[in-house]
Amino acid sequence: MITAEGDLAERLAALGLPDAGEIAWATIWLEACGYTGLKFLTEALGDEQRSLNLVRDSLGLDLRNVSCAFLAPAIMRHVRANGRAFLRNVRHGLFLLPFTVREDIGIGCPVDPSFAVGGTRHKNPYAEKLAQAEQQGLELDDALWARLRR
């Protein structure tokens, strides 16, 4: 698991992505919990736009369908600094889940195209899955992994 995360972080850094280590960590975290982190990241890497200046308006943050695979670390920094945020036009919102669990904050439904991030999380239902992945290793989709390692 650590090798895959390190390899992925290096690859993402080589692409010039800010927060490459955090993105790699979140991708592997999602895979360890049975979600499609690698598939979503591969899709997101095909996007032209990978960054966005996060500015709140009266409705919250408009993410303009820029993938949360890239935005999640910045969104979490924004929420830490400014409090709970309602998100809209969300793409790959599942990438926010690892960060909200790690920081014990609440999250709405991350597959809904609009939801809130902030507040307090009261339990971590993922600890057991992560411990199991750490002990037993993690199988990644060979085809997707090969595409990311090029």
N, C-alpha and C positions, 0 to 999 in steps of 0.2 A: 504494500500500500504506500509506504513512504517513497519507494523508488518511483512509482507511477506519478505521485504528486510532484516529486522533484523534477522528473523528466518533463512533465506537463508545464510546470512553472517556468522552466528554462525555455521551452518552446514558445510559450506565450510572451515571455520577456523578449525573445528574439523578434517577435512580431511588433514589438514596441508598445505592448499593452501596459498601461499603468495598473498597479495592483495585481500583477501577474501571479504572485504567490498566493494571494487571497482567492483569486478566481480558480486557480488549480486546487486549492484546499476545498473550496465549496463544491467543485465538480466531483472530486473524489468522495467527499462527504455524502453528496446526493447518491452516488453510485453505491456506497456502503449501506445506505438506508433503503435501497431498492428503487430509487428514482432514476430518471433518464438524464443525468447531468452531462455525460459525454455526448449524447445525441444532441441535446440542446446547445451545448457549446459549439459543436461542429456546425450546426445550423447558423448560429450567431456569427461565427467566423466568416461566413459568406456575405454578411451584411456590409454595406458601404459605411454606414454610420455606426460608430462604436463608442461615442462619447456624447455627453449632453451637459450643458450648464444647467444645474438644478436650481430653478427659481420658483418659489411658491407664488401662486395666485390665490384668488378667493376660494378656489375649489381644492387646492392642495398642489400636488406636483403632476404636471403633464409629462409623461415619459416619452411621448411621441413614438411609441413602438420600438424604441431602441432597446435592445436586449438587456435584461437584468443580469445576464451573465457578465456583462461589462460594468453595469451601473450599480450593482448591489453594494459594493464597498462604499461608494460615494453616497448612496442613499442612506446607508447606516450612519455615516458620519453626519449627514444632514439631520437625521432624526435625533441623534445624540445631541447635536447643538441646538436644534429648534423644536424638539418635541414631536409628538405623533403627527403623522402625515397621511392624508388620503391620496392614494396614487390612482392615476387613470392612464389609459392607453398603454397598458403594461404588456410586455412581451417577455416570456420566459421568467415569469414572476417566481417560479419555484426556486430560483437562485437566491432569493431573499431568505428562504427558510433556514439554511445553515447558520446564517449570521444572526437571525432573530433568536434561534435556540441558544447559540453561544453567548449572546448578550442578555438572555432571559427577558426579552421583550415580546409583546404580543404581535400577532399578525393576523390579518383577515385571510380570506381564501386566496392563496397565491396563484390559482389557475383562473380566477375571475379577472376580466380585463380592467377592473377597478376595485381597489381594496385599500385598507388602512394598515400602517405599520406604526407601532408604538405601544405605550402602556406597559403592563407587566405580564410576563409569562409565569404560570403557576406550576408547570411540570415540564419535564423533558422526556418525551416518550421515545427518544432515539438513542439513548445511552446504551441500551442493550444491543441494538443492531450495530452500533459503531464498535463496541467492544468485541463482538463476534467477528466483524470484518477485520479488526486489528489482529485477532488471534488466528483466524483461518485464512487470511489473505482475501483478495478481491479479484474476481474475474471481470475483465473489461472486454467489451466487444472488440475483437481483433481488427475488423475492418475500420471501425471508427478510430481506434487507437492508431492504426497505421496511417490514416489520413492526417491525424494531428501531429505525428512524429516526423512528417516530411519537412 
